[in-house]
Amino acid sequence: MRIAWIGKKSPFCGNVTYSREITNALLDRGHQVSFLHFAQEDSEPDNWPNLREVSLPFIYKSQVYTIPTFKATKLLTEALREIKPDIVHASLTLSPLDFFLPEICEELRLPLIATFHTPFAGKGAKLISGTQLLAYQLYAPFLVNYDRVIVFSQIQRELLAGMGVREENIAVIPNGVDPVKYSPGLSQIKAEFKAERLFVYQGRIAPEKNVEALLRAWKQSAMGPGTKLLIVGDGPLKSSLEQFYGSEYGIIWLGFIADEDRRIEILRGADVFILPSLVEGLSLSLLEGMSCGLACLATDVGADGEVLEKGAGIVISTKTARSQLRTLLPVLQDHPELTTLLGQKARVRVLDRYTLSKNITLLEELYKEVLAQRPLPLSRRA
């Protein structure tokens, strides 16, 4: 199958990881993939597949949204006309171009699928802020023009359906990880940081990630000298938080780590993974931690609570995250048998529901279903 993938390659975020992993897997299964993205000369994440790329010009790009130039729409249309894909899959980048894609693909008579990543607060569609609510309200009228919309959980499906997107056109295909690559294994991380017990946060250091609640709870819990907290990631709040929560409290700031092997080594050597976010879609970092056999603790936002339900991890409330963490952190420190059991259950949950292989199989089935309902695309016409 010939697939035109539209997504992000930088700066690093969950959308970038999603595009990298899915396009790699599609290539491994013999599909032809062209990757259209907003070009940037910064250093790129590792392990990108060798595929045809089309660079689209932009005015501004961040981890959250992208502003294309006026030429981007024309260049995208010309590229799709040349590539003649069987199907177009857009991993939506919160860009104005997302809204023009249905019109472009309709003109070229190309089937169009979207993956909608925008995070949300949790059950009952109680969005945490006007920003998330606005994003859903803004996108819903345009998502009805896509042949299918992929979301990560049933909760998100119900949310979009309530905003007018036809439920039968919304497919739930959760994020997935490679459980061979992300697996329990040997690590020297504890020796490197002189830790007997090791906790990890991995993600953006931004308001919506609620990292300060974790840091305040950690400081108030007076964790033992042999217990360390690794903060992996970068973001707008890093510099302001780092000066108040440092090594004197056993907190080690590692910044953004591009090397995937290094990130895996950290996860393999840790005991507990903590994600106190206020909003999420479905955290790949959480799935990676679970797959490596860590005891995982996360707030009930997005699909994260659904991932950890029925004993696969510990789910806490965003409203009382700091107080709950203050209680749980010493318990998880002092009871290694508990973290071992939780880690085993987390690994089993990933193997059962969240492997990349199952994700790709569901995606291939969706592609075939959409193609069967559409006229033949340009690549198959005489």
Phi, psi and omega in degrees: 000142180259117188241130171260113182258126178246119184198203181245144174243342177194162349290163189300132175194180181298325179297322178296313179299318179301311180298317181297311184292318182291316181294322174302313183292321178296320176297319179299333180268010173091007178279155174265123185236128170251136185248114178256123184208166178280116187292150175204141185272359179296165177297143187256156175300157184280172173063033176281142180290158176271099182217170179290132180240146174235121182270131178250134183284150181217159176268318183210144178214134176227183177293340186260313185213169183224139174246111181280165171280170179294334181284343187300318181298315179296316180295321178297315180298315179296321179295316179295323178296323180284318182292325183053060182286160172284329183207148177248129179237117181253118171273096196302134189249019186049059181229149175304335179297332178304326185280338180271344185302314180302320180294318179298313183289329176294320178298321180270359180057049180247133175296142186229127178240143177240145164253121185257108188268346192309125184289165177209172191280317182160204186301144179080009178056035177276085183294141189288334182209168178298335181296310180294318180300317180297319180298316179293316180294325180289319185279326187309313181296335179272329180294337178295342181268358174273148179295321175213151175237124179265129173233174189259351182206161178295327178299315180292325177298315180295324180297312180292322179299323178292345179257011171106356176281130183300127186299325181290345178263004179253118181254131177266107175231102185294161170301156178219156178235160175276107186285353174277315179290312178265091186216159175299147181185180181286147180205147178256014186298318180298318178295320181299320182257011177052052183242139172270324176230140188226124177250149184224135162245134178226120180161187178290147174263081188220160184306318185291345180273348172059034184295327182297328177299319177295315183296318179294319178296321179297313181297318182287337182281347180049057180298151184297161183296338180271002181251128183237151175243119177265128176253110183252114179144173181222167179162179188295338182263357187302308185296322182288325181280323186300326183288341180258341183231088186243200186296337179296341176254010181079019181257126183241121182265116183259349182071190179286133179243111182282331184287111182297322179299322178294319179296320179295319178300320178296314181296319181295330182270352183271165178256324187222138175248131184235131179226097186266030189302152172272331175219150176205166165264269167219111189291119174293325178299320178297314179297323178296317177297316178299317182295331178276002175085026177273147166293130186241139180229125183212159176282158182275069178233156184054226178258005185297319178297323178297321180296322186265004185295163177057041170088005179282351178181189181251127181250129180238167182269144176293329184291329183236030186302313185296315181293322178293318178297320180300328177280318188281326185303311178297325179297314180291331176291317190271353184233078180299332179294327178290314181293326177297315180296315179297321178296321178295318179294323179297316180298317179297320180297318178297314181298328183281323191232337195233039176272149179298324181300315178294322178302312183292322178298316177296323180293317178298319178296321178294316177304312182297321180296316180293317180297325180292339182260357184244157172297159179301134179285178185304323186293345184243008177265151180293000000 
